[in-house]
């Protein structure tokens, strides 16, 4: 039985992230884009468990990784997911893994 990301220590998380990124790379090379997207998202969720959710604040604006010019306003956090809205988008609530967010101040 496979462990949940939340049960893994940082070393195990880094190993699984490397494995997922390698699988994503292979899927991309083979042109299997849906599989590539799944592995990429799983790696982002695993990376989120290496971050401290307390570093992400409600009401603050963040850049979305790999989506230039797109900003995300965090309403609240639940685990390693930030819930909020994309600015300039359809204004529907969505959840993003915190590993996808970069503080605007750092950019």
N, C-alpha and C positions, 0 to 999 in steps of 0.2 A: 504494500500500500504506500502510495506516495505522500510525502509530507506537504502540508499547506505552507505557503510562503510565510505566513505569520508564525509558524513553528520552527522556521529555519534560523540558524545563526548567520552572522554576516558572511562567513566564509562559504557556507552552503549557498547563500543567496548569490554571491559573486560567481560561483561555479555554475549555477543554474542559468544565470544571466548570460554567461559566456556560451553555454550550450544552446540556449534559445537564439542568441544572435547568430551563431553558426548555422542553425537550422533555417533561420530567416534568410541568411545569405544564400544558402543552397536553393531554397524555394524561389528566391528572386532570380537566380541564374537559370533555373528551369522554367521560369515564366509562370509559376503557380502563385499568382498575386494574392489570392484569398488566404492561402496558407502563410505566405510572407507576412501579411497584415496581422494574422493571429499570433504568430511568433513574436513580432515586433511589439504588439500590445502586451503580451504576457511578460516580455522582458521589461517593459516600462512599469508594469505593476510590481514586479519583483524589485526593481530599482527603487520604487517608492518605499518599500520596507526598509531600505537602508537610510532613508531620510527621517528627520524628526518632524512630524506633523505640526508641532507647536511653532515651527519656524514659518508657517503659512497662516496668515491672519485673515479673518473675516472682514469684508469690506475693502480689502486691498486689491489692486490691479496687478496682473501678472501677464507676461508674454507666454504664448503657447509655443513650445519647442516644435521645430519643423513646420511651422505655419507662420512665415514672416508677415509682420504687420497685423497679426491677429492678437487681440487682448482678451483676457478672461477676468471677470470680477467675481471673487469668491464670496459667496453668501455664508457658507458654513462648511465644516469638515466633518467627515464621518469615516473613521479609520484612516486609510491612506488615499482617500478620494476627496477632492475638493468639489463641492457643489456650487454652481453659479451659472453665469451667463456669458456668452461671447459678446463683446461689444460690436455693434454694427451688424449683428446676426439677427436671427429670427426671434430673439429674446425668449427662447424656451430653455427651461432649466435642464442642465446636464451635469454629469459627473466626469471629472478627469483625474487620472492618477497624478499625485503631486509631483512625480518625476517629470511630468510634461510641462510644469510651470517654472518660469524663471522670473524673479522679481524685476520689475521695470527699472528699478534703481541700479541694478547690476549691469544692465544692457547698455 
